[in-house]
Amino acid sequence: MKVGVYIDGFNLYHGGMGLCGKKNSGWRWLDLRALAADLLCRSTSWKTAHIDRVVYCTAAISGASDPQGQQRQDAYLKALVASRGVDRMELGYFTEDVRRAPLATADSRGRPVLVTSRPSWPCVIKDSSGRDVHNVTLMVQYAHREEKGSDVNVATHLLLDTLQSKIDGAIVISNDSHLALPITKAKTRIPIGVVNPSRNYTAGALQGRPSDGVGGHWWYKLTCADFTSHQLPDLCSGYSKPQGW
């Protein structure tokens, strides 16, 4: 049974940050093939299954806006390719612009609550005579940076490999609900394991029943230990793990 592994790189990275902590080291230099092989052994009943291909979809960080981040990511991507940690790497891109939105705080469930001017925090507005002005919606402009393409690239490779009968099963590592339709369609042809790399609940659109479609599907939620126990060597195929990773 040939299994293809399809990874949303930024979903995986931000999931690891949430699980292991942004300031902590020991989780970023991730051996993707070793992680996938372990997931296959521990989380499925697929007989004679083996990893046939690992497809990693991410986007290159801009050196202009984050030169150090670009250098660290570049070392990691080159180490993955040189060590055959991935078989195919598909790069998306970043968009950067300035956006305008109402100022808000978060409620207990993280939903936005619009902020209006008031005699206390977070903002006090006064008119030209120095009197307080209340109940005015406050607008802010902010720098917006967004990764594009990873979810589409994951979906494309998953469906192409499925329709061309290159794989007999798939593991998708992402908690992006945008992948719901391609995963659902692929389930009518092959069994799929959906791996949530974050500390959040698995997206409702990605859930289902093991018996859906052809059956044999499964779900798994990564832990910090899954990251820390599957690390590339500090010096990997000539590339060194960045400091703090």
C-alpha positions in Angstrom: 0.0 0.0 0.0 1.7 3.2 -1.2 0.9 6.2 1.0 1.3 9.8 0.0 1.9 12.4 2.8 0.7 16.0 2.1 1.8 18.7 4.5 0.6 22.3 4.8 3.9 23.8 6.0 2.7 27.0 7.7 -0.2 25.2 9.3 2.2 22.7 10.7 4.7 25.4 11.9 2.1 27.5 13.7 0.6 24.4 15.2 4.0 23.5 16.6 4.4 27.0 17.9 1.1 26.7 19.8 1.9 23.2 21.1 5.6 23.7 22.0 5.9 27.4 22.6 7.3 30.1 20.4 10.3 30.8 22.7 11.2 27.1 23.2 13.7 25.3 21.0 13.9 21.7 19.9 10.8 21.4 17.7 11.4 23.4 14.5 14.1 21.3 12.8 11.4 18.7 12.1 12.2 15.4 10.2 9.0 15.2 8.1 9.6 11.7 6.8 10.3 10.3 10.2 7.2 11.9 11.6 5.1 10.6 8.8 6.5 7.1 9.2 5.8 7.1 12.9 2.2 8.3 12.4 1.7 5.5 9.9 2.9 2.9 12.3 1.0 4.2 15.4 -2.2 5.5 14.0 -3.4 3.1 11.3 -4.4 -0.5 10.6 -3.5 -0.2 6.9 -1.7 -3.5 6.1 1.6 -3.4 4.3 1.5 0.4 4.1 4.7 2.4 3.5 5.5 6.0 2.8 5.8 6.4 -1.0 6.1 10.2 -1.2 6.2 13.2 1.1 4.9 16.5 -0.4 5.6 19.6 1.5 3.8 22.8 0.6 5.0 26.1 2.1 6.0 29.6 1.1 9.4 31.3 1.1 9.8 34.1 3.6 10.8 37.4 2.1 14.4 38.4 2.9 13.4 42.0 2.5 11.0 42.0 5.5 12.6 39.3 7.6 16.2 38.5 6.5 17.0 36.4 9.5 13.8 34.4 9.2 14.5 33.9 5.5 18.0 32.5 6.3 16.7 30.1 8.9 13.9 28.8 6.7 16.3 28.5 3.7 18.6 26.3 5.8 15.7 24.1 6.8 14.3 23.7 3.3 17.7 22.8 1.9 18.3 20.3 4.7 14.9 18.7 3.9 15.7 18.3 0.2 19.3 17.2 0.7 18.4 14.6 3.3 15.4 13.4 1.2 13.1 14.4 4.0 10.7 15.4 1.3 10.1 14.1 -2.3 8.3 17.2 -3.6 8.4 20.8 -2.3 5.8 23.2 -3.6 6.2 26.9 -2.8 3.5 29.4 -2.5 4.0 33.1 -1.8 3.4 35.9 0.7 1.3 39.0 0.1 1.9 42.2 2.1 -0.3 45.3 2.2 -1.9 47.8 4.6 -5.4 47.3 5.7 -8.0 49.2 7.7 -10.3 47.7 10.3 -12.2 48.7 13.5 -10.2 48.4 16.7 -11.4 45.4 18.8 -10.7 43.4 21.9 -11.4 39.7 22.3 -14.2 38.1 24.3 -13.8 34.9 26.3 -14.1 32.8 23.2 -11.7 35.0 21.1 -14.4 36.7 19.1 -14.0 40.4 18.3 -15.7 43.1 20.4 -15.5 46.5 18.7 -14.0 49.2 20.8 -15.5 52.6 21.1 -14.0 55.6 22.8 -14.7 55.8 26.5 -13.4 57.6 29.6 -11.0 54.7 30.3 -8.7 52.2 28.5 -8.1 51.4 25.7 -8.5 54.8 24.1 -9.8 58.3 25.1 -10.9 60.7 22.4 -11.3 64.5 23.2 -12.7 67.3 21.0 -11.0 70.5 20.3 -12.2 72.0 23.6 -10.8 69.1 25.7 -14.1 67.4 26.4 -14.4 63.6 26.1 -16.1 62.2 23.0 -17.8 58.9 23.6 -19.2 56.0 21.5 -17.0 56.6 18.5 -15.8 53.6 16.6 -12.1 53.6 16.3 -10.4 52.6 13.0 -6.8 51.5 12.7 -4.5 50.8 9.8 -2.2 47.9 10.1 0.4 45.9 8.2 -1.1 42.7 6.9 1.1 39.8 5.8 -0.4 36.6 4.6 0.8 33.3 3.2 -0.9 32.1 0.0 -1.0 28.9 -1.9 -0.2 26.1 0.6 -3.7 24.8 1.0 -4.4 24.9 -2.8 -1.1 23.1 -3.4 -1.9 20.4 -0.9 -5.3 19.9 -2.5 -3.8 19.8 -6.0 -1.2 17.2 -5.2 -3.6 15.1 -3.2 -6.2 15.0 -6.0 -3.7 14.5 -8.8 -1.9 11.6 -7.1 -5.3 10.1 -6.2 -6.9 10.4 -9.6 -3.7 9.2 -11.4 -3.6 6.1 -9.0 -0.1 7.0 -7.8 -1.1 6.3 -4.2 -3.3 3.8 -2.3 -3.8 6.0 0.8 -2.9 9.4 2.0 -2.0 11.3 5.2 -2.9 15.0 5.2 -1.2 17.1 7.9 -3.3 20.3 8.3 -6.2 21.7 10.2 -7.3 24.0 7.4 -11.0 23.6 6.7 -10.4 24.8 3.1 -9.2 21.3 2.5 -12.6 19.7 3.3 -13.8 19.3 -0.3 -10.7 17.8 -1.8 -10.3 15.4 1.2 -13.9 14.4 0.9 -13.6 13.7 -2.8 -10.4 11.7 -2.3 -12.1 9.6 0.4 -14.3 8.1 -2.3 -11.2 6.5 -3.8 -8.6 6.0 -1.1 -8.5 5.9 2.8 -7.1 9.1 4.3 -5.6 9.9 7.7 -6.2 13.5 8.7 -3.6 14.9 11.2 -4.3 18.0 13.1 -1.0 19.7 13.9 -2.4 22.3 16.3 -3.7 22.6 19.9 -7.1 23.6 18.6 -10.0 21.2 18.0 -9.9 19.5 14.6 -11.9 21.6 12.2 -15.5 20.4 12.0 -15.3 20.3 8.2 -12.4 17.9 8.3 -14.1 15.4 10.7 -16.1 12.5 9.5 -16.6 8.7 10.0 -14.0 6.0 9.4 -16.6 4.3 7.1 -17.1 7.3 4.8 -16.4 6.6 1.1 -14.1 3.6 0.7 -13.6 3.5 4.5 -10.5 3.0 6.5 -10.0 6.7 7.4 -8.5 7.9 10.7 -7.7 11.1 12.6 -4.9 12.1 14.9 -3.9 15.2 16.8 -0.2 16.0 17.2 1.5 16.7 20.5 4.6 18.6 21.3 6.4 15.3 21.8 5.6 14.4 18.1 7.7 17.4 17.1 10.6 17.0 19.6 11.0 13.3 19.0 11.4 13.6 15.2 14.2 16.0 14.7 16.8 16.1 11.9 20.5 15.8 13.0 21.9 19.2 14.1 24.2 19.0 11.0 22.0 17.6 8.3 23.5 17.0 4.8 25.8 20.0 5.2 23.2 22.3 6.7 23.3 23.4 10.4 20.2 23.8 12.6 19.7 27.5 13.2 20.4 28.7 16.7 17.4 28.6 19.0 15.6 25.9 16.8 
